[in-house]
Amino acid sequence: MTMSNDGTGGATLTTRVLVVGAGPVGAVAAYRLAQAGIDTLLIDANAGCPEDMRASTFHPPTLEMMAALGVLAELEAIGLKAPVYQYRNRRSGNVVELDLGEIGDATPYPYRLQCEQYKLSRLLTERIAAHPHGDVRFQRRVVTIEQDETGVSVSAEGPIAIERYRADYVIAADGANSTIRKWLGIEFDGFTYPERFLTLSTAFPIETRIPGLANVNYVADAEEWCVLLRVPGLWRVLVPAPDTQDDAKLLSDGSKDRVFAGLLGDETPVETYHRTIYRVHQRVARQFRRGRVLLAGDSAHLNNPLGGFGMNSGVHDAWNLTGKLQEIINHGEAPAPLLDRYERQRRAITQQFVQAQTISNKQMLEAGGSDSTTPQERRLEGLLSDAAQRREYLLRQAMILSLRDEAAIA
């Protein structure tokens, strides 16, 4: 990276790739490029990587990517392996259990790793800052972006001044409200669910109160379905939140007590570590590429969190894109064919797999409204007696098939 005078009395920092957004997607992209010897600057509007509790599941292909980056051992040391996950009917008590260990021949990591996404972001930003081909700057909010045939110019508001950057390529990993996507005028098609999601985290040992509970559990109920995910030291509980109630009421002790009373069957007092409400969307950008600017992660697509596909699909965007940028920058390949293929591959997978599967997962949880098994449960139970269908299902839920499908897109 070099600093030069821009001719107006200001200085411009020039780099090969500018990554905007230091969440898991941007951090993976920046670190992989730096490891490939490509000068990369990572900027973010926040003062650091915030403690965001939304995403906490790493699927097997993502673990393979973390191993390639050399950070899997550190993640596993602060995470929790979850090879088994369950679908439960709150009304009937029916439980269907699936084990990723059955697809151990398809991946060296046949399990989910439960580890909050911010831990990966903090780990990687520290490594990028220390890398000779990397740099990280927080408290930098993008205010303008322009591009021409040779590169992209970005202005960002820093702590004391407007800073200017010049890059061959820009990766926009700046989240659902992406400033860069808005600057480019790319439409974000889809819809927003009428209800919101409420997430509660607690150190209370829920596993001692619900027999046979796995580390990952999807609990169907037409009135109030829930997801129970275990991370080291905490349980995360996710439930739908009516749009008719204000935030203060949803985040109140009364609301929290009602959720845990429904789970535990009594009014045992439960302390929470954190409480969060958020809107849930199913949206896909009409374009993942505009010239030398590429969208990745939440800036390109949003989905509900049921199944743990959001963060993982964003990391898969970053992996696909950085592989192609290495071919362009380090090996002189023509940019347009490779970057167009990135858009075709990742946009198709987002629409055909991530969007469709997360919508289906939500519908399945909402269907648990009877004391007997639902059609969805009967379908899942059928997998238990059909090894071939069960393998197909596990490979798809583990996101292994989505990457195979991606590779087949020319």
Secondary structure, 3 states (H helix, E strand, C coil): CEEEECCCCCEEEEEEEEEECCCHHHHHHHHHHHHCCCCEEEECCCCCCCCCCCCCEECHHHHHHHHHHCCHHHHHHCCEEECEEEEEECCCCCEEEEEHHHHCCCCCCCCEEECCHHHHHHHHHHHHHHCCCEEEECCCEEEEEEECCCCEEEEEECCCCEEEEEEEEEEECCCCCCHHHHHHCCCEEEEECCCEEEEEEECCCHHHCCCCCCCEEEEECCCCCEEEEEECCEEEEEEEECCCCCHHHHCCHHHHHHHHHHHHCCCCCCCCCEEEEECCEEEEECCCEECCEEECHHHCEECCCCCCCHHHHHHHHHHHHHHHHHHHHHHCCCHHHHHHHHHHHHHHHHHHHHHHHHHHHHHHHHCCCCCCCCHHHHHHHHHHCCHHHHHHHHHHHCCHHHHHHHHCCC
